[in-house]
């Protein structure tokens, strides 16, 4: 038994909260009451060993991913590696860039293996794995800033859409960023893939060498950071409208490339009140102004 893990139903009686160290999940399942109970029980069982499994391979997971990298053994760790491997030749990225999405995927998989659900989600700090049965849908709310959530807009995902993963990254989030995006939200086929792609795109929203951007070596902030001595953004000062446009355009070019090669389905890039949208779902806009929908899943 994992004595650290905190497991409880939230006061609404519908959502499950699972917390162990840095892993903090909100889970919600829909279906028959007995199936929901079985799904939540399976989520709890799988959750209790998950962090220890990751810690057992932390040395591998904190190393830069290259085409020759050693693959980890654990199921979640291998999900992480698979998500970052498409970037291994071009970018400095470790499997940790996909940890939240991979964890969400693993818990959702355990739930679906144990129960028949109409729909479900596992939200790991804004990185979300989704299940949508036939004719089901979710309305997803996207935030302007991960550290101070305010709704930027919404998009509706249906069972016919290929998207089953959502992730958000930015310099104000809980992980370090090399760029200056307030938030980049990515929709992809899987949560771990969305997580890795959001990191790459958020890093690309940047103004290299700009005097208003304060950067510090990652290991000065966290001695065990997987980003080693790379400079991570700690503050962004005043930017002109032209500079905001330039930074967003750089990120959008990266997002468009990932879209072309099939790594993402869509992305919304946000900086200083301005948003760029790349990609669409069935020809519809990614961002909707319907910000008051009930039952939002927040990314």
N, C-alpha and C positions, 0 to 999 in steps of 0.2 A: 504493500500500500504506500502510495506517495503522500507523505504527510504535508508536503508543501502545497499541493494543489487545492485551490479553493473552487468549489463547485456548488452552485445554487441556482434556483429559479429566481428570476427578477420579480419585483412586486406585481407586475402585470399578469403573472402566472402563465405566460406564454413563452417567454424567451429564457434561454439557459445561459448562464454566465460561467465561463471556465477560465481560471487564471492560475498560472504557474510561472513564477519568475517574470521574464519579459513577455511571455505569451498571454494575451488577454483577448478572449473570444466572446462574441455574442452569437448565439445560435438560435434559429427559429425554424420550426418544421410545421408543415400543414398537412392535414389528412385526418384519418380516423384516430380517435383518442388513443386506442391501444397501439397503433402504429407509431404515433408520436412518442409515446412512452418508451417503446422499444428503440426508437432512433436515439432518444436522449440517453438511454442507458448505454447504448453502444458508443456514443460520443464520449461519455464519461470514462468508460473502460479504456478506450484508445488514448484518451488525453493523458491518463495518469502516467504512462511510460514515455510519452513523446519527447519531453524536454531532456530526459536523461539519455535517450537515444541520440539526440542531436549533440549533446555535450560530449558524448563518447567519440564523435568524429569531428569535433570542432577544429582541430588542427588542419584537417583537409578542407573543411568548409570555409576557413578564413584565408585560404591561399588563392591567388589569382588563377582564374580558369584559363587554360590554354587548350588547344586541340590535343595535347599530349597529357593532360591532367589525369591523375589517378581518380577513378570513380569511387565514391563512397559506397557503403554496403546497405545502409538503412533505406527504407522506402521513401521517407520524407526527404532525406539527404539526396537521394537519386532524382527525385522530382526537382529539387533545387538545381542540381547540376544540369539536368536536361534543359531547364528553362534558360540558363545563362550560356550554355554551350554555343548557340548561334552567334554570340557576340565575342567568342573567345579569341578570334584572330585579330580583331580590330580595337577592342576596348579593354581597359582595366576593369575587370568585374570579377567578383568572387561569388560563389554560390549563395552567400548570405544576402545578396540582392534579391533573392526570390524566396526567402525563408517564410515570410508572412503568408504569401499566396500558397506556398507548398503546404504549410500547416493547415490552412483553411481547406484545401483540397483533400487532405488526408482525413480530417474529421468528417467532412461531408461524405467521403467514400465509405467510411465505417458506418455512418447512419444509413446510407442507401443499401448497403449490404445486409442490414439487419431489419429493414422496414420498407413498406410500400408507402411512399409519400407523394402527394400531389405536387408539392414544391417545398423548397428549403433553401436556407442560406447559412453560411458560416462567415462571419465578419471578424477579421483579425486586424483591428485598428484601421479599417478603411480598405483593406485588401480582402476581397470577397469572392468566395466560391458559391456558385448558384446551381440549383437543380430546378428544372421546370418540366413538369409532366405535360401531356397533351392538353392543348388549349389553355394553358396557364400563362401568367405574365407577372412581372415585377416592374414597379416604377422605381427607378434608381435616382437618388438625389446626389448631386455633386457639389462639393464645397469649394469656396474661394481659397481658404487657407486651412491646412490640416490642424494647426494649433489653435485656431479660433473659428470653429465651424460656423459658416453662414452659407445659405443655399445659393449656389450659382445658377442652377437649373436642374432639369430632370430629363431623363430619357426612359422610354418604355421598352422593356425586353420581353419578347414573347417566346413561346416554346419553339416557334419556327426559326428564330434567330440562332446563329451559331455561337453567340457569346455566352460563356459560362464562367467567365472570370473578369473581375474589375479590380483595378489597383490605382492608388494615388500616391504621388511622390512630389517633393518640393523641398526647398531649403528650410522651410519652417516646420517640417515634419519631424517625426521621432527618429529618423535616420539622417545621416549626413548626406549632403548633396554637393556636387561640384558646380552646379549651375545656380541661377537666380530665380527660377520659376516659383511663384507663390504656390501653385498646384498644377500638376499634370495628372489627369485622369485618363486611364487607358482601358479599353474594352478589348478582350481577346477571348480565344476559345477556352483557355484555362486560366485559373487564378495565378499560378506560378509564372506563366508566360506573361500575363499582364503586369505582374510585379516587376519582373526583370525589365520589360520594355518601358515601364513608367520611369524607372531609374535612368535608363539610357536617354530618354527624351528630356527628362527634367535636367539632366546634366548638360544637354545641348542648348537649353534656353539660357544663353549666357552672353556676357560682354567681356571677353578676356582682357585682363589688364586694366579694367575700368577703375578709376580712383575712388569711386563711391562704393565699391564692393570690398568688404573686409573678408579676408580668407586666412585660415589658420591651418597648419598641418594637423591632420586628423588625430595623430597620436599625441599631440599636445592636449587634446580634449579628452581622449579616451586611449590610454596606453595600449590597450589590446585591440584597437580598431583594425578591421580587415583592410581599411583603406591606407594603412601605413602612414607615409608622410605626404600623401596627396593633399593639396590645399582644398579645404572645404569651406563653404560659405557660412559666415556667421552674422553678417549684417549687409543690408543693401540700402544705400542712401538715395538721394534724389536722382531721378532719371527723367530725361526729357521724353516727350512723346515719340520722337524719332528713335531714341535709344530703346524704348520699350518695344517698338515695332521691329527693330533690328534683332533684338534678343528673341522675340517670339518667332520671327521668320526663320532664325537659325534652328530653333526647336522644331518648327513645322517641317523643315526640310528633312530632318531626321525621321520624324513621324511618317512623312510621306514615303520615305524609303522603306521603313518597316512595314507599312501598309502594302506596298508593291510586292514585297517578297513574302507576304502572308503571315508575318509574325504578330500583327495586330489587326483588329477590325475597325477601330476608330480611336480618336484621342481628342481631348479638350485641354488646351494649354492656356494657363491664366497667369497674368502678371500685371500688377498695378491697375486693376479694373478693366483690363483689356483681355479678350479671349480669342484664340484661334482654334478652329475646329478642323480636324483632318479625318476624312472618311465619313461614312454614313451607314445606316442600317436600313436595308430595303428602300433606299432613296430618301428616307426621312432625315430631318435634322437631328443631330446628336443632342443639341441643347434645346430644351423647351422652356418657355417662360411660365409653364404651369407649376409654380413652386409650392402650391398649397395642397398637393395630392396627399391623401392619407396613406398610411402604411408604407412610407418610403424606406428603402434600403439605402443607407448613406455610404458613399465611397469617400 
